[in-house]
């Protein structure tokens, strides 16, 4: 069965190209999932309000976002371990070696200081003005599973306040108990922008315990920073707070499982920057959030790259899903450059050679016959040579070639005829 030379030449090349693309395609990352679950905190807390901002941003990018209401940072870590959450807000200082091997920080979002509220010394005879004064007192340290509970218990422990009675009250319940003198102090860990903290700072019945040696905590514990909240920075007209307040603070982190899809990590880092880049710094310390600093978990490669180089050109100008598709398919450039382009470049010469070789193969025998004629070799049997030329001509006539190469075939037959004519003349 006759198979055209074009098929013989190009089909193997096409198959080889297809095979190279198929092989490379095995290394293309799967597309990111369409949904994300974010472990936040209680609905009244600052984490939950932050989660709503992420939800709005990510849904504009085509993702479905589920927010989990939790007890706080410790509970959020549990949600990440169990797989119930993909990402979570986690307070600095809570990560163990287990978390450091499983989770990655996408960014530090903001400071969330430890606020210790007591009744105002103007109204209280039994004054509490320092952390040490809580020895033998009763304090609300937040719900179990929250970052407030963990940090408060840590602070009481390292300060040797073993006789301080604790209760897991939080939020408005803790404030009510404090004002009703059921407890002596209420601990909160929250961002300065929290409406609850603003209200408590402005409440004349309450005051904040300042931590004068806060720099000592920063030097001894990597996850803590020493902060100063200047007097009147919240409300200049009403002098809130009335004096400078020395605070210690961990940073809130956005944390993801190490196995979370890298494209979504990059999107979350970008969304974090968009959401938090214009934070107003009220502290005396020169700080800038979001950042990859202050994290006690490994920094994801996506975050490292983003904070060093900014968003990629694709992510900057294209919708997320389009940019992700291009990013995932760019590996296909490898077979394009190493296989397809070189093969397509050599295919036309190979095609021409395959056709002309069918014609040129006769010229070796033809040249030998012509040399015999020119040397007038007496051993040459003219009749046998003429018969061989006739057979050669018959074979040449049967050789299928494209019309564009018919001139080469006819030239061959003309040369055969020319030598045959010379032999016939010699025979005469």
Secondary structure by P-SEA (a helix, b strand, c coil): ccccccccccaaaaaaaaaaaaaaacccccccccbbbbbbcccccaaaaaaaaaaaaaaaabbbbbbbbcccaaaaaaaaaaccccbbbbccccccaaaaacbbbccccccccbbbbcccccccccccccccccccbbbbccccccaaaaaaaaaaaaaccccbbbcccccaaaaaaaaaccccccccccccccaaaaaaaacccbbbbbbcaaaaaaaacccbbbbbbccccccccccccccbbbbbbbbbbbcccccccaaaaaaaaaaaaaacccccccccccccccccccccccccaaaaaaaacccccccccccaaaaaaaaaaccaaaaaaccaaaaaaaaaaaaaaaaaaacccaaaaaaaaaaaaaaccccccaaaaaaaaaaaaaaaaaccccccaaaaaaaaaaaaaaaaaaaaaaac
